[in-house]
Amino acid sequence: MAKYRCSVCNWIYDEDKEGKPFSSLPESYHCPVCGSPKSAFFPVGIVKTDNKISTNVAEKIIEQLETYGVKHIYGIPGDSNLPIIEAIRKSKKIKFILTRHEETAAFMADAHGKMTGHIGVCISIAGPGSTNLITGLMDAASDRSPVLALTGQIPEIYLGSEAFQEIDQIELFQPFTVFSESIARTNQTLKLITTAIKKSYQKPGVSVLSTPTDVLVEKFEEKIYTPVKRLFQNPTEPKDEDMQKAVKLIDSNKKIILFAGWGARNATKEIMQLSKKIKAPIATTSRAKGIIHETEKYSVGVVGSIGAKHAAQALQKSDLIIIIGSGFRQANLVPTNIKIIQIDVDSTRIGKTFNVDVGLVRDTQLTLKKLIQKTKEKNEERDFLQHIFENKKQHLKEIEEESKDLSIPINPGYVIQALKRNISKNAIICTDVGDHTYWFYKKFICDGQRTFLSANIASMGFGLPAALSAKLDYPDKQVICLSGDGGFGMLMADFTTAIRESLAIKIIVFNDGKLKNIKKEQLRDSYPEFGVSFPNPNFAEYAKTAGGEGYRITNPKELDKTLKKAFSSKKPSLIEIMIDPEKMAAATK
């Protein structure tokens, strides 16, 4: 027997309790609670019938996601997605991660895609649930992370009638997604799920599937698609004539620098081999920080506004830049007389910002292997490298001085060096957006750690959800969240998610009582400081009341001991550091 819900007041007509099928009721039947007509009712839950079909659309969605390797779905349940939530509950392969806010769910799916390269899945209800996903999905879209959002929707039969919580989800998400469709019929289910995932992997980017509640409970039985016959990603090599041009350009220039972006994250070995063969320094984008050990002789660190000054200077002293897996939008850092080779799997990114001498539109790893084989080994260009090494040495000297600065209020640079002294070599660092971001990317020397941030839209609030996702995916690794008080305050309620799921993440909150990065921008543009200060709660006490560990540091001499204690704990821990509100990191020009 089945159940039918009144779409006005949510009263349930249960055929078992009422003793007769809903279909046998006269057209004059009305809801006993609110008086709505029979036409206002729609089927809900699993309809138990005697026919041979035992599964519904919602169950097939989850079954198909299981075969595509999905392990977690992040989100919040509600009326319009309950059939899918029930299907997840019964799944033995997918775990539902309840979040306090849909923005957290979207950021977690986004972070999963960034860290693993596999599809991240989040879920919401109709109306405000789906609108709350937008910031996290926008980050995934702009940073090219493969994400699928399942958005609950009101019953299809009421779409277009200005029903409760109705919004046009396709119109809402279409401008920034690679695929946005509604499952309107049962026989669309597996095709749309598969197409959505294929599209998300292709760019990569965000796919959204709107799932009307009445469609989700319809009976549906079809054989699940197998990944080996549906999902294909084959790396390709560059054309021979383009490769010959690149090799000729490399062999004929002496002052060469490699510039690695996010698209080079799987080519660490090849970048190092090419660097050593042609004696070329290596700079990275902020997103690619850590893919090369920054303790390596030829590493110069991050280029850009949150990067190191000597890295930008190295670019400008070169004759040839080899850009690997980056659109590199900082055209102002590259003099017009410098030659450029650009390698990227996406042809639209090559020559997007400035003129390129040779464009290699292919897989970065395979392309680098070819270049290593075909280029001639070079001797060091001493004058070029000596200048770079001297600047790098000065940078390291500044870091050393900050590591000894015991001033009160605490110097943010001292916090970064204390972190460096106590962190694991293979730690994952999820950085939120704020003034602390500059301190970290300029002054932290990666030697095995992986780093993640909201890069292109630079959204505050990313750090905590990313850390939650990282700990789910890499439970045996140390996971650190670096956040300002502003960014942490946006989604701090989801610290309780870490408690509930036993995710022993470590959060470092830079507490200066203001949006210091905005203050910096106001001063830069000759505006007075205004609207950037706020009173903060005691974040350490909050962590304790939530069930974790919390520490508040006002004296830098206590920091190392506290970090050691927090990092060794098996509980989620928060270290709140009262930093100097007047000490700001400078942007690299």
Summary of the structure (lengths in Angstrom):
residues: 589
radius of gyration: 27.0
end to end distance: 69.4
largest distance: 92.4
contacts: 2105
relative contact order: 0.09
helix: 42%
strand: 18%
